[in-house]
Amino acid sequence: MNLALDALKPRVSRLRVMIFDIDGTLTDGRIFWVPQSGWTQQYSVRDGMGIKRLQEAGLEVAAISGGDSLSAQMRMQSLGIQHVHFGSQDKVAHFEQLLQLLQVDAADCGYMGDELVDLPLLRAVGFSAAPPESPDEVRAAVHYVAQRPAGFGAAREVCDFILRHRAA
């Protein structure tokens, strides 16, 4: 969808919470088998810096993921993300719990996801984003499609976009 900047500014300026999917959004979607450790993913320190900058600007950052791996748990912990739901089969239900916990409205939240299972949550939030590798249906449904690939700066691009246009 990629709304015009004038239409996005009010959505972005209202954000109090930014939520990320993990697999295929904060990672490139690949998984690696490490003997005696299990499955793992690869993360970008640049995406992590973007998340840290959102936190420093006063936004709450959360993650809702259908997957669950030790590497994802450790990455969320290393970023200081306190509100994380792993193995979510119903992301909207977890989102609604988060709304109650943080006492915010859906319009105060953003979500970045990459897959068809993310569509209900992408449509429920005030600001939605996706990496460029997402299926056509996802890219058509979101407010902003990153130019950088997932796991290689897409989340950082979205974080920078939010910070730049919240202050404007």
C-alpha positions, -999 to +999 in steps of 0.1 A: +000+000+000+028+025+010+006+055+019+018+090+010+040+105+037+013+131+046-011+102+054+015+083+074+027+112+096-004+112+118-002+074+122+035+074+131+033+104+154+007+086+175+028+055+181+035+045+216+042+008+210+061-009+181+057-047+177+078-070+156+074-104+142+108-122+144+112-149+118+113-133+083+112-098+098+141-095+123+158-124+105+160-132+068+138-163+074+166-188+072+173-213+100+205-231+107+211-263+125+240-261+151+249-295+165+243-297+203+225-264+202+196-269+178+181-244+153+193-209+152+188-177+132+209-148+122+202-112+134+214-078+123+230-055+149+217-026+128+181-038+133+189-041+170+203-005+171+170+007+155+150-011+182+172+004+209+167+039+194+129+034+196+132+024+232+154+054+240+128+076+223+102+063+248+084+037+226+076+003+241+089-024+218+073-059+218+075-090+198+049-116+188+062-146+170+047-179+157+081-195+162+100-202+194+137-208+195+164-203+221+182-179+198+151-157+194+146-157+232+182-147+238+180-120+211+148-104+226+164-106+260+196-089+248+175-061+233+156-056+266+123-064+250+101-074+279+068-081+261+074-112+240+050-139+229+065-170+213+047-198+196+017-176+190-011-193+170-033-162+174-013-130+172-043-108+175-053-124+208-018-117+221-020-082+207-052-076+226-036-088+258-007-064+252-032-035+247-048-042+280-015-046+298+000-014+284-033+005+284-031+017+249-053+017+219-047-003+187-041+030+168-012+037+192+006+006+180+026-004+150+035-039+138+060-052+113+054-087+099+061-106+068+037-134+063+000-142+055-005-152+092+004-116+101-024-100+080-050-098+108-026-080+131-012-058+103-047-047+097-055-041+134-027-016+142-024+021+135+008+017+115+019-015+097+051-023+078+066-053+060+099-063+045+101-063+007+102-101+004+067-105+019+040-120-002+020-096-025-010-098-002+011-086+028+028-058+009-006-046-005-021-045+031+006-025+049+012+012+052+050+010+046+071-015+027+108-014+036+134-013+008+161-031+028+157-069+031+145-087+062+174-095+085+196-070+067+182-036+078+145-037+071+136-033+108+162-005+112+147+013+082+113+011+097+126+023+131+144+052+115+113+061+095+092+062+127+118+083+146+122+107+117+085+113+112+074+112+148+095+143+155+085+161+123 
